[in-house]
Every structure is written in structure tokens, then in C-alpha cells.
Amino acid sequence: LDERYRLAHLLLQPAVRRDYSMIIIDTPPRMTLGTVNAFVASHYVVVPTILDRVSSEAVVPFLKQVETLRADLDLDLRLAAIVGMMTRTAMLNATEQRYLDQAIS
């Protein structure tokens, strides 16, 4: 069994699928073997980020890596959301919105 598919093999077992309707896997934003395993076993990816210049600029190359992995391994993996973290209000201010828009594009 290819090492990249070990987690998917486990999570696709009938007992796991029967007992869980959703499994959330939290990984660091690096392409480690664990992260690749998580993507192979997933259908959606949520990217949390601080809505500042440095963090939002890091989202773009990370999503390009995810897209390359998706294409290389022919995965059914979609971006569900980019979520702004550590905001101080319910509504994003103009600067935070600009950085979110930058990360999305």
C-alpha cells in the first residue's frame, strides 16, 4: 500500500464510515507525509489564516501546492473555505477584507 494512502485506507473502512458522518483533520500548513495523507483522505479543505499581509500571502502558494497534489494524485479535493482567524469583530474591517480577497484570488 502506497504510504500516501494509509490514512484514507483506514478512514474508508465500513465501520468508520458508518460511525462518523464527518472527520476533521487538523494539519500544519506544510506538505508533510501526514498532511498528504490527510488530503488524500479528504474531500474538502478549510484554510484558517490570520487576515494580515504575511499570512494571507502564504495562503496562495499553499493552495497552489494543494492543487498540484490534487492534480498529481487525481483527488476529489475542493477548497471549502478560507477562514479569517483572530479577528476582533463579527464583521471584517476593510483591511482584513482586502487580505481575505487577496488570499482567495
N, C-alpha and C positions, 0 to 999 in steps of 0.2 A: 504494500500500500504506500503510495506517494505520501511523504511526510506532510505535505501541504493540505492533505485531505483528511487527516486523522480526526480532527475535531468534527468536521462535517459527518464523517462516518459514524461517530458516536451520537451526535445530535439527531441524526436521521433514523435512529433505531425506533421501531414502532412504539416501545414503551415510553420513550422520551416524548415523541410526537403526541401520544395520547394524553400524557400527564401535563404538558405545558403548551399553552397557546402562543406564548411569546417568551423568548430568552434574550436578555440584554447582555451583551459582552462589552466590557469597558477595556479599551486597549490604549497604549501610548500612541501618539501620532508619529510613529516610526514604523518602517516596514520590517519588523522582526518576524521570525517564523511564527510566533504566536499571533501577531496581527494578520499575517497572511492566512493562517488557519481560521481566524475569526471571519475574515472577508469571504473565504471560500464557503463557510458555513452559513453565511448571511444572505438576506435578500435586500436589506436596506442599511444605509449608513447615515448616522447623525453625527455632525461635526460641531462640537461645542468650541467656542472661541471667545476670547475677550475682544470686544469691539474697539480695538486701538490699531494704530498703524502697523506695528510689528507683528501682532498676532494675525490680523486679517491678511497681511501679505504672505504669511506662512501657509494659509489655507489653500491658496491657488496651486502651489507646487505639490502639496499633499494630495489634493484632488486629482491632479494630473497623474501622480503615481497610482492612485486608486484606479483611475481609468485605464492606465496601461496594464495593470494587473487584471482588471475585468476583461479587457480585450485578449490578453495573452492566454488566460485560462478559460475564456468563454463563459464568464459568470453572469448570472442573472442578478446583478447588484446595482441598486439605484440609490441616488442621493435622496434621502427623505427630508433633510433639513440642515441648515446651518443655524445653530442656536447661539445667540449672544449671551454670554455669561458675565457675571459681576456687574450688571447694570444696576443703577440706583433707583430707577423708577419703572413703572409699568410700561410707559411709552419711551421709545428710544429718542435721545436727543439728536439733533441734526448731524453731529459728528459721528455718533455711533451708527446712525442710519447710513451715512456715507461709507463707513468702513464695512458694514454688512453688505451693501450694494457692491462694493469693490470685491469682496470675497465671493459673492455669488456669480459675478460676471466672468 
